[in-house]
């Protein structure tokens, strides 16, 4: 059976972390969870440590000091998962904006295409619930901008709910990934595509968080805007 790990970065997610972990573990398919906590002052990591007593072989925690960025959290998680021998590696938010019940669908799509499965908000219309109109327009227009500049035939270029086959992450030079915030999601997709991997979109419904606080900021969005232009002119080499 394929080994599957779900990476969940956290910062102040005490309202959500126990519920999301228990939901993932309730699914068929034996998904393990790696939480990467950036020094949450609200005690998120302490909740995870308590849960580890109940799930010692399925729940793992990496604690980092301070907010070091979403991209660096995932890169840390990717390296750990590769070292541990996982076959499929997922990105997922802690706040239930990504429905854990979609994990098996992403796994099925990634295993079939041997590439990257993307939980897409826009491949079947606009499937976003409880977002302000301005946020929807910003996200949707960002994907159009990325498609135009980079030429990827992906509807949801900024999606953060994904499943990678091991081969993709082994091939990408993770040390050369440069964007750390919102743009990280774009850079990873584009790099995989430029290296010849298949990218498949799986329609999902994205539901805005009900508990906790969003981490989105104007600076994060600005990094992505200028970073996409730089991506267009970069060369990508396979690791090794």
C-alpha positions, 0 to 999 in steps of 0.5 A: 500500500502507498504511504501517504502524508498530509503536511499541515502548516500551523500558526495559531490554529488551536481552534482547528488543529485537533478537529482536522487531525481527527478528521484526517485519521477517520478517512479510509486510506491510512493518511498520516499527518505532519504538523509544522508549527511556527512557534504558535503562541496560542499553544497549537503545538501543545495540542498536537503533542497531546494527540501524539499520545493517542496516535504515536505512529500516525501524527508527527510534529516539527516545531520551528521558532517564529513565522518563517513563511508558508513556503519554507514550512512546506519545503521542510515537510517535503524533505522530511516526508521524502526521508521517511519514504512516503509515496504521496505527499499532500498540502492542506490548510488546518482551518477546514477551508480544504475538506479532508474528505477530498484527500482520497480524490486527490490521491487517486488523481495523482497516482493515476497521472504520476504527477501533481493533483490540484484541488481546484476552486475554478476548474468547474466554475467558481466553487468558493463559499463565504469569501468576500467578493473582493477576495474571490476577484483577487484570487480568480484574477491572480490565476488568470494573470499567472496563466497569461504570463506563464502559459500553464493550462491550469484554472487555479494556479494559486491553489494550496490543496495538492497531492504530489507523487514522490517522483515530482518532489524528488526531481524538483530542486527544493533548494532552488525554490525561491518564493516563500509566501503566496507565490510558493504555490505558483512556483511549485506548480510551474516548476513541476510543469516545466520539468514535464510532469502532469498536472491534473485539477480535481474540482473542490469546494473551498469554504472560508475558515470559520475559526481562527484568523487568515494569514493572507497579506498584501505583501504576500500577494505582491511577492507573487505578482513580481515573482511570476514575471521572474519565473517566466525567464528562469531555467529549471534543472532536475535535482541530481 
